[in-house]
Amino acid sequence: MSARIAQLTMDVHDVSLQSSFWSGALGLTADVGDDGAATLYPSAEAPPGAMTIWLQPVSEGKQEKLRLHLDLRPENGDVQSEVERLIGLGASRADVGQSGDEGFTVLADPEGNEFCVLHQDPR
């Protein structure tokens, strides 16, 4: 028996800003609840059981480098265009000590949470 990842939960300081960024970055639909949290849902065309993202409001900001982060892969394979699109949505380039020879580009979302854009499929 095994488990699957059903939902990714992210602590965020500004739910509106982060739901706008991540829904745009991942092509998800944002639904902000009465409790101030937001759920990002996949499209109706997504396979059953597709993962959701829950943005949980917290009062404090990010403290240090994340120990778990997202690795994104552009659907069309055009890494440079995807990096520029994400920067246009509010991402910024991030330095976590990479040498420049890695097979990924490190970015940070508007609140400084690091994530990577992979240059090729991980398999």
C-alpha positions in Angstrom: 0.0 0.0 0.0 1.2 3.6 -0.6 -0.1 7.1 -0.3 -0.3 9.9 -2.9 0.1 13.6 -2.3 -3.5 15.0 -2.3 -2.8 18.6 -1.3 0.2 20.8 -0.8 -0.2 23.3 2.0 1.8 26.5 2.1 2.0 29.1 4.9 1.6 32.6 3.4 1.6 36.1 4.7 -0.5 37.6 1.9 -3.1 35.2 0.7 -4.4 37.4 -2.1 -0.9 38.0 -3.5 0.2 34.4 -3.2 -3.1 33.0 -4.6 -2.8 35.3 -7.6 0.9 34.3 -8.2 0.5 30.5 -7.8 -2.8 30.2 -9.6 -1.3 32.1 -12.5 2.0 30.2 -12.4 0.3 26.8 -12.3 -2.9 27.4 -14.2 -5.1 26.7 -11.2 -8.3 28.4 -10.0 -8.2 30.2 -6.7 -11.0 30.1 -4.2 -10.6 32.3 -1.1 -12.7 31.0 1.8 -14.4 32.9 4.6 -11.6 31.9 6.9 -9.0 33.9 4.8 -7.3 30.8 3.4 -7.3 30.0 -0.3 -7.6 26.7 -2.1 -6.1 26.4 -5.6 -8.0 23.9 -7.7 -6.9 22.1 -10.9 -9.0 22.6 -14.1 -12.0 20.4 -14.8 -9.9 18.6 -17.4 -7.4 17.4 -14.7 -7.4 13.7 -13.9 -9.5 12.6 -10.9 -7.5 13.0 -7.7 -5.3 15.8 -9.0 -3.5 17.7 -6.2 -4.8 20.9 -4.8 -2.9 23.6 -3.0 -4.0 25.2 0.2 -2.7 28.6 1.1 -2.9 29.0 4.9 -2.6 32.6 6.3 0.1 33.2 8.9 1.2 36.4 10.6 4.9 35.9 10.3 7.0 36.0 7.1 9.4 33.4 5.7 12.3 32.8 8.1 14.9 30.8 6.2 15.5 28.6 3.1 12.8 26.1 2.6 13.6 22.5 3.2 10.8 21.4 0.8 10.2 23.2 -2.5 8.4 22.8 -5.8 10.2 21.9 -9.0 8.2 23.1 -12.0 8.6 22.0 -15.6 7.3 24.1 -18.5 4.6 22.2 -20.4 5.9 23.4 -23.7 9.6 22.8 -22.7 10.7 26.4 -23.3 12.5 27.1 -20.0 13.6 30.6 -20.7 10.1 31.7 -21.7 8.7 30.1 -18.6 11.2 31.8 -16.4 10.4 35.1 -17.9 6.6 34.5 -17.6 7.0 33.6 -13.9 9.1 36.7 -13.3 6.3 38.7 -15.0 3.9 37.2 -12.5 6.0 38.4 -9.6 8.8 35.8 -9.1 12.4 36.8 -8.8 15.7 35.1 -9.3 17.1 33.5 -6.1 20.5 32.5 -5.0 20.7 29.5 -2.8 24.3 28.8 -3.5 24.0 27.3 -7.0 27.1 27.2 -9.2 25.4 27.9 -12.5 25.9 24.4 -13.9 22.7 23.0 -12.4 19.9 21.7 -14.6 17.4 24.2 -13.1 16.8 27.8 -12.5 16.1 28.9 -8.9 13.3 31.5 -8.5 11.4 32.8 -5.5 7.7 33.6 -5.3 6.5 37.1 -4.2 7.1 36.2 -0.5 10.5 34.7 -1.1 9.7 31.0 -1.1 12.2 29.3 -3.4 11.2 27.0 -6.2 12.9 25.7 -9.3 12.2 25.5 -13.0 13.7 22.3 -14.3 15.6 22.5 -17.6 14.5 18.9 -18.5 12.3 16.2 -17.2 13.6 14.6 -14.0 13.4 11.1 -15.5 
